[in-house]
């Protein structure tokens, strides 16, 4: 996979979607198409196979998704198939999401915890992060059974570690430092 190629396709599609006032629709449609493709192993194998006929792939995309997604999305996917860039579909979607977030001043954060984070804690966390960053926050929550407790928030190149393991590690480091200086 070539991230630069995926980025160029994403940028072109984003520009077209912005001009059409359909950024959100295009993003949703792309996500649904990729989920459908990845959720059907035979479809995925056919579309990603280098020996499958490009014309048949393009026709199949039109047949399966033509009535349910925006013409921009269908056109972009068919172009990618025609240019043998099927493997770039998922990276192109990720880059499209990045462009939309940048355009809308949105920060994507990943919140990890051992158990579900209660709604009131979620809203306080998002509010606090929004105030600190000056951006609207879009959170992705994941359960991590290896965590003892607490939460970890990751975004850009930052990790806010509020886990029990993280707190114990900081305490251990502090004690070591104090013992060395004593």
VMD Tcl script that builds the backbone (N, CA, C; Angstrom):
set m [mol new atoms 546]
animate dup $m
set s [atomselect $m all]
$s set {name element resname resid chain x y z} {
  {N N UNK 1 A 0.843 -1.192 0.000}
  {CA C UNK 1 A 0.000 0.000 0.000}
  {C C UNK 1 A 0.881 1.246 0.000}
  {N N UNK 2 A 0.441 2.227 -0.715}
  {CA C UNK 2 A 1.170 3.475 -0.835}
  {C C UNK 2 A 0.320 4.592 -0.230}
  {N N UNK 3 A 0.734 5.082 0.915}
  {CA C UNK 3 A -0.025 6.115 1.619}
  {C C UNK 3 A -0.142 7.398 0.804}
  {N N UNK 4 A 0.879 7.696 -0.003}
  {CA C UNK 4 A 0.829 8.907 -0.814}
  {C C UNK 4 A -0.285 8.805 -1.859}
  {N N UNK 5 A -0.392 7.631 -2.467}
  {CA C UNK 5 A -1.445 7.422 -3.469}
  {C C UNK 5 A -2.811 7.528 -2.801}
  {N N UNK 6 A -2.974 6.874 -1.664}
  {CA C UNK 6 A -4.243 6.937 -0.930}
  {C C UNK 6 A -4.563 8.388 -0.566}
  {N N UNK 7 A -3.537 9.134 -0.185}
  {CA C UNK 7 A -3.732 10.543 0.158}
  {C C UNK 7 A -4.192 11.377 -1.027}
  {N N UNK 8 A -3.652 11.096 -2.210}
  {CA C UNK 8 A -4.060 11.847 -3.400}
  {C C UNK 8 A -5.514 11.544 -3.766}
  {N N UNK 9 A -5.896 10.272 -3.703}
  {CA C UNK 9 A -7.288 9.919 -3.980}
  {C C UNK 9 A -8.219 10.557 -2.947}
  {N N UNK 10 A -7.813 10.511 -1.689}
  {CA C UNK 10 A -8.637 11.090 -0.627}
  {C C UNK 10 A -8.786 12.591 -0.823}
  {N N UNK 11 A -7.698 13.264 -1.156}
  {CA C UNK 11 A -7.748 14.711 -1.356}
  {C C UNK 11 A -8.656 15.073 -2.522}
  {N N UNK 12 A -8.545 14.335 -3.614}
  {CA C UNK 12 A -9.398 14.603 -4.776}
  {C C UNK 12 A -10.871 14.380 -4.437}
  {N N UNK 13 A -11.158 13.288 -3.752}
  {CA C UNK 13 A -12.538 12.999 -3.373}
  {C C UNK 13 A -13.050 14.033 -2.372}
  {N N UNK 14 A -12.199 14.428 -1.440}
  {CA C UNK 14 A -12.596 15.430 -0.450}
  {C C UNK 14 A -12.921 16.757 -1.132}
  {N N UNK 15 A -12.076 17.160 -2.074}
  {CA C UNK 15 A -12.316 18.415 -2.789}
  {C C UNK 15 A -13.649 18.371 -3.536}
  {N N UNK 16 A -13.922 17.247 -4.192}
  {CA C UNK 16 A -15.180 17.097 -4.924}
  {C C UNK 16 A -16.369 17.095 -3.955}
  {N N UNK 17 A -16.217 16.412 -2.826}
  {CA C UNK 17 A -17.296 16.354 -1.827}
  {C C UNK 17 A -17.540 17.729 -1.212}
  {N N UNK 18 A -16.462 18.465 -0.959}
  {CA C UNK 18 A -16.609 19.814 -0.398}
  {C C UNK 18 A -17.332 20.725 -1.384}
  {N N UNK 19 A -16.961 20.635 -2.649}
  {CA C UNK 19 A -17.594 21.448 -3.687}
  {C C UNK 19 A -19.086 21.115 -3.800}
  {N N UNK 20 A -19.416 19.837 -3.628}
  {CA C UNK 20 A -20.817 19.396 -3.718}
  {C C UNK 20 A -21.567 19.565 -2.397}
  {N N UNK 21 A -20.873 19.973 -1.345}
  {CA C UNK 21 A -21.509 20.112 -0.035}
  {C C UNK 21 A -21.936 18.781 0.545}
  {N N UNK 22 A -21.139 17.743 0.276}
  {CA C UNK 22 A -21.539 16.390 0.674}
  {C C UNK 22 A -20.431 15.653 1.420}
  {N N UNK 23 A -19.640 16.364 2.189}
  {CA C UNK 23 A -18.508 15.734 2.889}
  {C C UNK 23 A -18.993 14.629 3.822}
  {N N UNK 24 A -19.978 14.924 4.638}
  {CA C UNK 24 A -20.500 13.927 5.586}
  {C C UNK 24 A -21.098 12.722 4.899}
  {N N UNK 25 A -21.866 12.964 3.852}
  {CA C UNK 25 A -22.488 11.857 3.124}
  {C C UNK 25 A -21.430 10.973 2.482}
  {N N UNK 26 A -20.423 11.584 1.875}
  {CA C UNK 26 A -19.364 10.813 1.226}
  {C C UNK 26 A -18.607 9.976 2.255}
  {N N UNK 27 A -18.313 10.563 3.401}
  {CA C UNK 27 A -17.614 9.805 4.445}
  {C C UNK 27 A -18.454 8.621 4.914}
  {N N UNK 28 A -19.733 8.850 5.159}
  {CA C UNK 28 A -20.613 7.761 5.599}
  {C C UNK 28 A -20.723 6.670 4.538}
  {N N UNK 29 A -20.903 7.089 3.295}
  {CA C UNK 29 A -21.022 6.117 2.208}
  {C C UNK 29 A -19.757 5.284 2.066}
  {N N UNK 30 A -18.597 5.939 2.139}
  {CA C UNK 30 A -17.327 5.206 2.046}
  {C C UNK 30 A -17.221 4.171 3.154}
  {N N UNK 31 A -17.565 4.580 4.376}
  {CA C UNK 31 A -17.506 3.658 5.507}
  {C C UNK 31 A -18.415 2.461 5.324}
  {N N UNK 32 A -19.618 2.713 4.840}
  {CA C UNK 32 A -20.568 1.619 4.625}
  {C C UNK 32 A -20.108 0.676 3.518}
  {N N UNK 33 A -19.578 1.235 2.443}
  {CA C UNK 33 A -19.094 0.402 1.341}
  {C C UNK 33 A -17.948 -0.474 1.820}
  {N N UNK 34 A -16.990 0.104 2.514}
  {CA C UNK 34 A -15.847 -0.680 2.982}
  {C C UNK 34 A -16.264 -1.734 3.996}
  {N N UNK 35 A -17.200 -1.388 4.873}
  {CA C UNK 35 A -17.695 -2.379 5.839}
  {C C UNK 35 A -18.377 -3.531 5.111}
  {N N UNK 36 A -19.134 -3.213 4.077}
  {CA C UNK 36 A -19.794 -4.264 3.291}
  {C C UNK 36 A -18.784 -5.144 2.579}
  {N N UNK 37 A -17.798 -4.524 1.960}
  {CA C UNK 37 A -16.775 -5.286 1.240}
  {C C UNK 37 A -16.009 -6.185 2.206}
  {N N UNK 38 A -15.586 -5.621 3.335}
  {CA C UNK 38 A -14.795 -6.383 4.297}
  {C C UNK 38 A -15.640 -7.423 5.030}
  {N N UNK 39 A -16.949 -7.203 5.093}
  {CA C UNK 39 A -17.842 -8.143 5.760}
  {C C UNK 39 A -18.248 -9.326 4.900}
  {N N UNK 40 A -17.908 -9.284 3.630}
  {CA C UNK 40 A -18.231 -10.375 2.710}
  {C C UNK 40 A -16.934 -10.882 2.091}
  {N N UNK 41 A -16.381 -11.961 2.634}
  {CA C UNK 41 A -15.068 -12.443 2.182}
  {C C UNK 41 A -14.970 -12.715 0.677}
  {N N UNK 42 A -16.026 -13.238 0.076}
  {CA C UNK 42 A -15.956 -13.529 -1.363}
  {C C UNK 42 A -15.881 -12.235 -2.169}
  {N N UNK 43 A -16.667 -11.241 -1.788}
  {CA C UNK 43 A -16.636 -9.942 -2.459}
  {C C UNK 43 A -15.268 -9.295 -2.280}
  {N N UNK 44 A -14.766 -9.338 -1.062}
  {CA C UNK 44 A -13.447 -8.760 -0.767}
  {C C UNK 44 A -12.368 -9.444 -1.598}
  {N N UNK 45 A -12.383 -10.765 -1.631}
  {CA C UNK 45 A -11.369 -11.509 -2.381}
  {C C UNK 45 A -11.436 -11.172 -3.864}
  {N N UNK 46 A -12.645 -11.089 -4.414}
  {CA C UNK 46 A -12.802 -10.774 -5.830}
  {C C UNK 46 A -12.279 -9.373 -6.143}
  {N N UNK 47 A -12.675 -8.382 -5.325}
  {CA C UNK 47 A -12.270 -7.007 -5.599}
  {C C UNK 47 A -10.775 -6.778 -5.395}
  {N N UNK 48 A -10.168 -7.482 -4.459}
  {CA C UNK 48 A -8.747 -7.273 -4.179}
  {C C UNK 48 A -7.832 -8.158 -5.016}
  {N N UNK 49 A -8.387 -9.115 -5.722}
  {CA C UNK 49 A -7.577 -10.027 -6.519}
  {C C UNK 49 A -6.973 -9.306 -7.730}
  {N N UNK 50 A -5.677 -9.431 -7.930}
  {CA C UNK 50 A -5.053 -8.795 -9.097}
  {C C UNK 50 A -5.406 -9.489 -10.414}
  {N N UNK 51 A -5.936 -10.703 -10.337}
  {CA C UNK 51 A -6.274 -11.414 -11.581}
  {C C UNK 51 A -7.729 -11.209 -12.003}
  {N N UNK 52 A -8.561 -10.669 -11.126}
  {CA C UNK 52 A -9.947 -10.392 -11.490}
  {C C UNK 52 A -9.990 -9.270 -12.521}
  {N N UNK 53 A -10.887 -9.396 -13.467}
  {CA C UNK 53 A -11.036 -8.414 -14.532}
  {C C UNK 53 A -11.502 -7.067 -13.964}
  {N N UNK 54 A -10.793 -5.988 -14.313}
  {CA C UNK 54 A -11.120 -4.663 -13.803}
  {C C UNK 54 A -12.523 -4.220 -14.215}
  {N N UNK 55 A -12.901 -4.518 -15.426}
  {CA C UNK 55 A -14.220 -4.130 -15.916}
  {C C UNK 55 A -15.307 -4.815 -15.090}
  {N N UNK 56 A -15.110 -6.104 -14.794}
  {CA C UNK 56 A -16.102 -6.839 -14.001}
  {C C UNK 56 A -16.160 -6.307 -12.564}
  {N N UNK 57 A -15.003 -5.930 -12.015}
  {CA C UNK 57 A -14.981 -5.342 -10.674}
  {C C UNK 57 A -15.783 -4.043 -10.664}
  {N N UNK 58 A -15.540 -3.215 -11.650}
  {CA C UNK 58 A -16.223 -1.932 -11.748}
  {C C UNK 58 A -17.732 -2.123 -11.909}
  {N N UNK 59 A -18.119 -3.072 -12.747}
  {CA C UNK 59 A -19.546 -3.367 -12.936}
  {C C UNK 59 A -20.173 -3.882 -11.648}
  {N N UNK 60 A -19.443 -4.721 -10.921}
  {CA C UNK 60 A -19.956 -5.260 -9.666}
  {C C UNK 60 A -20.160 -4.140 -8.644}
  {N N UNK 61 A -19.200 -3.224 -8.551}
  {CA C UNK 61 A -19.358 -2.088 -7.637}
  {C C UNK 61 A -20.612 -1.294 -7.980}
  {N N UNK 62 A -20.814 -1.043 -9.273}
  {CA C UNK 62 A -21.997 -0.285 -9.701}
  {C C UNK 62 A -23.277 -1.049 -9.383}
  {N N UNK 63 A -23.263 -2.352 -9.598}
  {CA C UNK 63 A -24.446 -3.173 -9.347}
  {C C UNK 63 A -24.791 -3.230 -7.854}
  {N N UNK 64 A -23.769 -3.466 -7.032}
  {CA C UNK 64 A -23.993 -3.645 -5.599}
  {C C UNK 64 A -24.264 -2.323 -4.888}
  {N N UNK 65 A -23.505 -1.273 -5.249}
  {CA C UNK 65 A -23.579 -0.026 -4.477}
  {C C UNK 65 A -24.182 1.147 -5.246}
  {N N UNK 66 A -24.461 0.975 -6.513}
  {CA C UNK 66 A -24.916 2.081 -7.352}
  {C C UNK 66 A -26.137 2.821 -6.847}
  {N N UNK 67 A -27.099 2.118 -6.309}
  {CA C UNK 67 A -28.319 2.775 -5.853}
  {C C UNK 67 A -28.286 3.231 -4.418}
  {N N UNK 68 A -27.224 2.896 -3.701}
  {CA C UNK 68 A -27.229 3.187 -2.269}
  {C C UNK 68 A -26.162 4.177 -1.817}
  {N N UNK 69 A -25.231 4.527 -2.682}
  {CA C UNK 69 A -24.189 5.482 -2.282}
  {C C UNK 69 A -24.170 6.648 -3.253}
  {N N UNK 70 A -23.530 7.715 -2.821}
  {CA C UNK 70 A -23.458 8.904 -3.666}
  {C C UNK 70 A -22.650 8.604 -4.930}
  {N N UNK 71 A -22.982 9.261 -6.021}
  {CA C UNK 71 A -22.235 9.063 -7.259}
  {C C UNK 71 A -20.749 9.373 -7.113}
  {N N UNK 72 A -20.405 10.324 -6.248}
  {CA C UNK 72 A -18.989 10.651 -6.021}
  {C C UNK 72 A -18.223 9.444 -5.488}
  {N N UNK 73 A -18.811 8.753 -4.531}
  {CA C UNK 73 A -18.156 7.589 -3.935}
  {C C UNK 73 A -18.021 6.485 -4.971}
  {N N UNK 74 A -19.075 6.211 -5.671}
  {CA C UNK 74 A -19.035 5.159 -6.686}
  {C C UNK 74 A -18.002 5.482 -7.759}
  {N N UNK 75 A -17.972 6.717 -8.194}
  {CA C UNK 75 A -17.011 7.137 -9.217}
  {C C UNK 75 A -15.577 6.977 -8.705}
  {N N UNK 76 A -15.329 7.370 -7.455}
  {CA C UNK 76 A -13.986 7.256 -6.890}
  {C C UNK 76 A -13.552 5.797 -6.785}
  {N N UNK 77 A -14.442 4.946 -6.308}
  {CA C UNK 77 A -14.097 3.535 -6.164}
  {C C UNK 77 A -13.868 2.868 -7.516}
  {N N UNK 78 A -14.693 3.209 -8.473}
  {CA C UNK 78 A -14.521 2.637 -9.818}
  {C C UNK 78 A -13.214 3.126 -10.444}
  {N N UNK 79 A -12.866 4.372 -10.199}
  {CA C UNK 79 A -11.587 4.891 -10.696}
  {C C UNK 79 A -10.421 4.147 -10.056}
  {N N UNK 80 A -10.523 3.900 -8.758}
  {CA C UNK 80 A -9.461 3.157 -8.065}
  {C C UNK 80 A -9.320 1.753 -8.638}
  {N N UNK 81 A -10.435 1.113 -8.940}
  {CA C UNK 81 A -10.398 -0.221 -9.549}
  {C C UNK 81 A -9.764 -0.135 -10.931}
  {N N UNK 82 A -10.173 0.851 -11.714}
  {CA C UNK 82 A -9.628 0.998 -13.075}
  {C C UNK 82 A -8.120 1.215 -13.060}
  {N N UNK 83 A -7.623 1.881 -12.025}
  {CA C UNK 83 A -6.191 2.176 -11.916}
  {C C UNK 83 A -5.440 1.138 -11.079}
  {N N UNK 84 A -6.134 0.044 -10.751}
  {CA C UNK 84 A -5.554 -1.042 -9.941}
  {C C UNK 84 A -5.072 -0.551 -8.565}
  {N N UNK 85 A -5.891 0.249 -7.936}
  {CA C UNK 85 A -5.577 0.794 -6.614}
  {C C UNK 85 A -6.569 0.320 -5.549}
  {N N UNK 86 A -7.098 -0.886 -5.731}
  {CA C UNK 86 A -8.086 -1.422 -4.797}
  {C C UNK 86 A -7.545 -1.501 -3.373}
  {N N UNK 87 A -6.280 -1.854 -3.250}
  {CA C UNK 87 A -5.672 -2.005 -1.927}
  {C C UNK 87 A -5.590 -0.680 -1.176}
  {N N UNK 88 A -5.765 0.427 -1.889}
  {CA C UNK 88 A -5.674 1.748 -1.258}
  {C C UNK 88 A -7.029 2.239 -0.736}
  {N N UNK 89 A -8.086 1.446 -0.909}
  {CA C UNK 89 A -9.421 1.908 -0.511}
  {C C UNK 89 A -9.498 2.216 0.982}
  {N N UNK 90 A -9.054 1.307 1.828}
  {CA C UNK 90 A -9.116 1.519 3.277}
  {C C UNK 90 A -8.222 2.692 3.696}
  {N N UNK 91 A -6.953 2.747 3.242}
  {CA C UNK 91 A -6.126 3.910 3.598}
  {C C UNK 91 A -6.693 5.228 3.060}
  {N N UNK 92 A -7.324 5.189 1.895}
  {CA C UNK 92 A -7.925 6.394 1.329}
  {C C UNK 92 A -9.063 6.876 2.228}
  {N N UNK 93 A -9.854 5.935 2.734}
  {CA C UNK 93 A -10.945 6.291 3.640}
  {C C UNK 93 A -10.401 6.914 4.925}
  {N N UNK 94 A -9.348 6.337 5.474}
  {CA C UNK 94 A -8.742 6.886 6.697}
  {C C UNK 94 A -8.228 8.303 6.448}
  {N N UNK 95 A -7.603 8.524 5.311}
  {CA C UNK 95 A -7.092 9.854 4.975}
  {C C UNK 95 A -8.246 10.822 4.756}
  {N N UNK 96 A -9.332 10.358 4.131}
  {CA C UNK 96 A -10.515 11.200 3.941}
  {C C UNK 96 A -11.047 11.649 5.307}
  {N N UNK 97 A -11.097 10.724 6.263}
  {CA C UNK 97 A -11.560 11.070 7.612}
  {C C UNK 97 A -10.644 12.124 8.233}
  {N N UNK 98 A -9.336 11.977 8.047}
  {CA C UNK 98 A -8.391 12.971 8.568}
  {C C UNK 98 A -8.653 14.347 7.965}
  {N N UNK 99 A -8.890 14.382 6.661}
  {CA C UNK 99 A -9.158 15.657 5.987}
  {C C UNK 99 A -10.449 16.287 6.497}
  {N N UNK 100 A -11.480 15.462 6.701}
  {CA C UNK 100 A -12.746 15.982 7.229}
  {C C UNK 100 A -12.563 16.520 8.645}
  {N N UNK 101 A -11.807 15.810 9.450}
  {CA C UNK 101 A -11.575 16.276 10.823}
  {C C UNK 101 A -10.812 17.598 10.829}
  {N N UNK 102 A -9.800 17.693 10.001}
  {CA C UNK 102 A -9.033 18.938 9.911}
  {C C UNK 102 A -9.932 20.081 9.439}
  {N N UNK 103 A -10.740 19.821 8.439}
  {CA C UNK 103 A -11.666 20.810 7.885}
  {C C UNK 103 A -12.657 21.295 8.942}
  {N N UNK 104 A -13.152 20.385 9.770}
  {CA C UNK 104 A -14.172 20.706 10.776}
  {C C UNK 104 A -13.592 21.032 12.150}
  {N N UNK 105 A -12.255 21.152 12.250}
  {CA C UNK 105 A -11.581 21.438 13.526}
  {C C UNK 105 A -11.950 20.404 14.596}
  {N N UNK 106 A -11.811 19.134 14.209}
  {CA C UNK 106 A -12.157 18.022 15.084}
  {C C UNK 106 A -10.887 17.251 15.439}
  {N N UNK 107 A -10.785 16.861 16.691}
  {CA C UNK 107 A -9.672 16.042 17.156}
  {C C UNK 107 A -10.203 14.641 17.448}
  {N N UNK 108 A -9.589 13.651 16.838}
  {CA C UNK 108 A -9.978 12.256 17.064}
  {C C UNK 108 A -9.140 11.706 18.210}
  {N N UNK 109 A -9.800 11.195 19.239}
  {CA C UNK 109 A -9.098 10.602 20.375}
  {C C UNK 109 A -9.539 9.152 20.538}
  {N N UNK 110 A -8.626 8.353 21.055}
  {CA C UNK 110 A -8.932 6.949 21.334}
  {C C UNK 110 A -8.889 6.780 22.853}
  {N N UNK 111 A -10.001 6.352 23.413}
  {CA C UNK 111 A -10.122 6.175 24.855}
  {C C UNK 111 A -10.168 4.680 25.140}
  {N N UNK 112 A -9.204 4.211 25.930}
  {CA C UNK 112 A -9.137 2.799 26.293}
  {C C UNK 112 A -9.446 2.645 27.773}
  {N N UNK 113 A -10.216 1.615 28.100}
  {CA C UNK 113 A -10.542 1.329 29.495}
  {C C UNK 113 A -10.857 -0.151 29.618}
  {N N UNK 114 A -10.836 -0.636 30.850}
  {CA C UNK 114 A -11.144 -2.050 31.085}
  {C C UNK 114 A -12.642 -2.307 30.958}
  {N N UNK 115 A -13.442 -1.338 31.407}
  {CA C UNK 115 A -14.904 -1.472 31.378}
  {C C UNK 115 A -15.485 -0.263 30.650}
  {N N UNK 116 A -16.754 -0.343 30.318}
  {CA C UNK 116 A -17.403 0.780 29.650}
  {C C UNK 116 A -17.286 2.039 30.496}
  {N N UNK 117 A -16.992 3.145 29.844}
  {CA C UNK 117 A -16.899 4.433 30.523}
  {C C UNK 117 A -18.318 4.998 30.625}
  {N N UNK 118 A -18.753 5.330 31.845}
  {CA C UNK 118 A -20.111 5.873 32.021}
  {C C UNK 118 A -20.306 7.165 31.213}
  {N N UNK 119 A -21.540 7.414 30.802}
  {CA C UNK 119 A -21.847 8.572 29.972}
  {C C UNK 119 A -21.426 9.893 30.599}
  {N N UNK 120 A -21.628 10.047 31.916}
  {CA C UNK 120 A -21.260 11.309 32.563}
  {C C UNK 120 A -19.751 11.521 32.531}
  {N N UNK 121 A -18.974 10.455 32.686}
  {CA C UNK 121 A -17.510 10.559 32.621}
  {C C UNK 121 A -17.087 10.875 31.182}
  {N N UNK 122 A -17.753 10.247 30.223}
  {CA C UNK 122 A -17.452 10.518 28.808}
  {C C UNK 122 A -17.651 11.991 28.487}
  {N N UNK 123 A -18.792 12.535 28.893}
  {CA C UNK 123 A -19.078 13.934 28.555}
  {C C UNK 123 A -18.108 14.883 29.246}
  {N N UNK 124 A -17.740 14.608 30.501}
  {CA C UNK 124 A -16.769 15.456 31.205}
  {C C UNK 124 A -15.398 15.377 30.532}
  {N N UNK 125 A -15.005 14.174 30.135}
  {CA C UNK 125 A -13.723 13.978 29.471}
  {C C UNK 125 A -13.671 14.741 28.148}
  {N N UNK 126 A -14.722 14.608 27.345}
  {CA C UNK 126 A -14.754 15.287 26.053}
  {C C UNK 126 A -14.788 16.802 26.223}
  {N N UNK 127 A -15.513 17.254 27.220}
  {CA C UNK 127 A -15.592 18.690 27.495}
  {C C UNK 127 A -14.219 19.234 27.891}
  {N N UNK 128 A -13.535 18.508 28.770}
  {CA C UNK 128 A -12.217 18.950 29.239}
  {C C UNK 128 A -11.192 18.934 28.094}
  {N N UNK 129 A -11.199 17.872 27.295}
  {CA C UNK 129 A -10.271 17.800 26.163}
  {C C UNK 129 A -10.559 18.895 25.145}
  {N N UNK 130 A -11.827 19.170 24.914}
  {CA C UNK 130 A -12.204 20.235 23.992}
  {C C UNK 130 A -11.722 21.586 24.469}
  {N N UNK 131 A -11.853 21.835 25.767}
  {CA C UNK 131 A -11.388 23.105 26.329}
  {C C UNK 131 A -9.867 23.219 26.230}
  {N N UNK 132 A -9.149 22.122 26.466}
  {CA C UNK 132 A -7.684 22.148 26.411}
  {C C UNK 132 A -7.157 22.323 24.996}
  {N N UNK 133 A -7.809 21.709 24.030}
  {CA C UNK 133 A -7.294 21.706 22.666}
  {C C UNK 133 A -7.917 22.766 21.766}
  {N N UNK 134 A -9.071 23.285 22.175}
  {CA C UNK 134 A -9.772 24.253 21.342}
  {C C UNK 134 A -10.441 23.609 20.137}
  {N N UNK 135 A -10.626 22.307 20.203}
  {CA C UNK 135 A -11.249 21.584 19.092}
  {C C UNK 135 A -12.454 20.804 19.594}
  {N N UNK 136 A -13.298 20.464 18.633}
  {CA C UNK 136 A -14.406 19.564 18.936}
  {C C UNK 136 A -13.816 18.157 18.989}
  {N N UNK 137 A -14.256 17.356 19.920}
  {CA C UNK 137 A -13.664 16.036 20.137}
  {C C UNK 137 A -14.560 14.947 19.563}
  {N N UNK 138 A -13.914 14.031 18.859}
  {CA C UNK 138 A -14.568 12.846 18.313}
  {C C UNK 138 A -13.851 11.653 18.960}
  {N N UNK 139 A -14.552 10.922 19.793}
  {CA C UNK 139 A -13.912 9.855 20.561}
  {C C UNK 139 A -14.265 8.472 20.043}
  {N N UNK 140 A -13.269 7.620 20.098}
  {CA C UNK 140 A -13.434 6.200 19.782}
  {C C UNK 140 A -13.110 5.452 21.069}
  {N N UNK 141 A -14.027 4.640 21.537}
  {CA C UNK 141 A -13.850 3.929 22.802}
  {C C UNK 141 A -13.530 2.472 22.533}
  {N N UNK 142 A -12.555 1.954 23.280}
  {CA C UNK 142 A -12.225 0.536 23.146}
  {C C UNK 142 A -12.008 -0.066 24.527}
  {N N UNK 143 A -12.413 -1.308 24.648}
  {CA C UNK 143 A -12.212 -2.034 25.896}
  {C C UNK 143 A -10.890 -2.782 25.816}
  {N N UNK 144 A -10.104 -2.673 26.879}
  {CA C UNK 144 A -8.811 -3.347 26.951}
  {C C UNK 144 A -8.806 -4.228 28.199}
  {N N UNK 145 A -8.998 -5.532 28.036}
  {CA C UNK 145 A -9.081 -6.424 29.198}
  {C C UNK 145 A -7.755 -6.541 29.960}
  {N N UNK 146 A -6.662 -6.074 29.377}
  {CA C UNK 146 A -5.363 -6.135 30.051}
  {C C UNK 146 A -5.161 -5.006 31.050}
  {N N UNK 147 A -6.044 -4.005 31.003}
  {CA C UNK 147 A -5.932 -2.893 31.944}
  {C C UNK 147 A -6.490 -3.319 33.297}
  {N N UNK 148 A -5.886 -2.792 34.355}
  {CA C UNK 148 A -6.370 -3.059 35.708}
  {C C UNK 148 A -7.550 -2.144 36.013}
  {N N UNK 149 A -7.430 -0.900 35.614}
  {CA C UNK 149 A -8.482 0.085 35.841}
  {C C UNK 149 A -8.037 1.431 35.320}
  {N N UNK 150 A -8.933 2.419 35.354}
  {CA C UNK 150 A -8.624 3.750 34.860}
  {C C UNK 150 A -8.846 3.837 33.360}
  {N N UNK 151 A -8.386 4.952 32.785}
  {CA C UNK 151 A -8.520 5.129 31.343}
  {C C UNK 151 A -7.236 5.696 30.756}
  {N N UNK 152 A -7.075 5.459 29.455}
  {CA C UNK 152 A -5.946 6.022 28.705}
  {C C UNK 152 A -6.546 6.716 27.494}
  {N N UNK 153 A -6.098 7.949 27.250}
  {CA C UNK 153 A -6.576 8.733 26.121}
  {C C UNK 153 A -5.388 9.014 25.215}
  {N N UNK 154 A -5.513 8.658 23.937}
  {CA C UNK 154 A -4.430 8.880 22.984}
  {C C UNK 154 A -4.952 9.711 21.819}
  {N N UNK 155 A -4.157 10.708 21.428}
  {CA C UNK 155 A -4.458 11.510 20.245}
  {C C UNK 155 A -3.167 12.128 19.737}
  {N N UNK 156 A -3.115 12.317 18.427}
  {CA C UNK 156 A -1.902 12.813 17.785}
  {C C UNK 156 A -0.703 12.052 18.345}
  {N N UNK 157 A 0.243 12.755 18.940}
  {CA C UNK 157 A 1.412 12.097 19.528}
  {C C UNK 157 A 1.370 12.149 21.055}
  {N N UNK 158 A 0.184 12.290 21.623}
  {CA C UNK 158 A 0.037 12.400 23.065}
  {C C UNK 158 A -0.701 11.199 23.636}
  {N N UNK 159 A -0.297 10.813 24.852}
  {CA C UNK 159 A -1.012 9.780 25.595}
  {C C UNK 159 A -1.207 10.303 27.007}
  {N N UNK 160 A -2.463 10.388 27.405}
  {CA C UNK 160 A -2.798 10.758 28.781}
  {C C UNK 160 A -3.129 9.467 29.495}
  {N N UNK 161 A -2.212 9.038 30.362}
  {CA C UNK 161 A -2.349 7.731 30.991}
  {C C UNK 161 A -2.894 7.871 32.404}
  {N N UNK 162 A -4.173 7.586 32.556}
  {CA C UNK 162 A -4.816 7.603 33.862}
  {C C UNK 162 A -5.135 6.195 34.328}
  {N N UNK 163 A -4.358 5.227 33.835}
  {CA C UNK 163 A -4.592 3.844 34.228}
  {C C UNK 163 A -3.914 3.551 35.557}
  {N N UNK 164 A -4.370 2.511 36.209}
  {CA C UNK 164 A -3.752 2.093 37.466}
  {C C UNK 164 A -2.294 1.714 37.208}
  {N N UNK 165 A -2.044 0.964 36.144}
  {CA C UNK 165 A -0.676 0.568 35.809}
  {C C UNK 165 A 0.202 1.803 35.560}
  {N N UNK 166 A -0.330 2.796 34.867}
  {CA C UNK 166 A 0.412 4.026 34.600}
  {C C UNK 166 A 0.725 4.785 35.877}
  {N N UNK 167 A -0.245 4.853 36.762}
  {CA C UNK 167 A -0.027 5.545 38.037}
  {C C UNK 167 A 1.017 4.821 38.881}
  {N N UNK 168 A 0.950 3.493 38.904}
  {CA C UNK 168 A 1.947 2.721 39.661}
  {C C UNK 168 A 3.337 2.903 39.067}
  {N N UNK 169 A 3.453 2.953 37.755}
  {CA C UNK 169 A 4.754 3.156 37.102}
  {C C UNK 169 A 5.311 4.529 37.458}
  {N N UNK 170 A 4.464 5.565 37.470}
  {CA C UNK 170 A 4.935 6.908 37.828}
  {C C UNK 170 A 5.351 6.952 39.292}
  {N N UNK 171 A 4.615 6.273 40.152}
  {CA C UNK 171 A 4.970 6.210 41.564}
  {C C UNK 171 A 6.297 5.499 41.742}
  {N N UNK 172 A 6.497 4.377 41.044}
  {CA C UNK 172 A 7.757 3.638 41.101}
  {C C UNK 172 A 8.919 4.527 40.649}
  {N N UNK 173 A 8.743 5.233 39.552}
  {CA C UNK 173 A 9.801 6.112 39.046}
  {C C UNK 173 A 10.120 7.231 40.029}
  {N N UNK 174 A 9.087 7.768 40.656}
  {CA C UNK 174 A 9.288 8.838 41.633}
  {C C UNK 174 A 10.064 8.316 42.847}
  {N N UNK 175 A 9.696 7.130 43.316}
  {CA C UNK 175 A 10.399 6.543 44.457}
  {C C UNK 175 A 11.857 6.254 44.124}
  {N N UNK 176 A 12.119 5.726 42.942}
  {CA C UNK 176 A 13.496 5.461 42.512}
  {C C UNK 176 A 14.301 6.743 42.468}
  {N N UNK 177 A 13.698 7.785 41.947}
  {CA C UNK 177 A 14.366 9.074 41.833}
  {C C UNK 177 A 14.692 9.632 43.215}
  {N N UNK 178 A 13.740 9.516 44.122}
  {CA C UNK 178 A 13.949 10.013 45.478}
  {C C UNK 178 A 15.020 9.205 46.217}
  {N N UNK 179 A 15.044 7.898 45.970}
  {CA C UNK 179 A 16.053 7.042 46.609}
  {C C UNK 179 A 17.452 7.380 46.081}
  {N N UNK 180 A 17.578 7.665 44.806}
  {CA C UNK 180 A 18.882 8.014 44.230}
  {C C UNK 180 A 19.392 9.338 44.756}
  {N N UNK 181 A 18.479 10.277 44.970}
  {CA C UNK 181 A 18.906 11.612 45.410}
  {C C UNK 181 A 19.093 11.667 46.934}
  {N N UNK 182 A 18.697 10.629 47.643}
  {CA C UNK 182 A 18.811 10.637 49.106}
  {C C UNK 182 A 20.168 10.162 49.558}
}
mol reanalyze $m
mol bondsrecalc $m
mol representation Tube
mol addrep $m
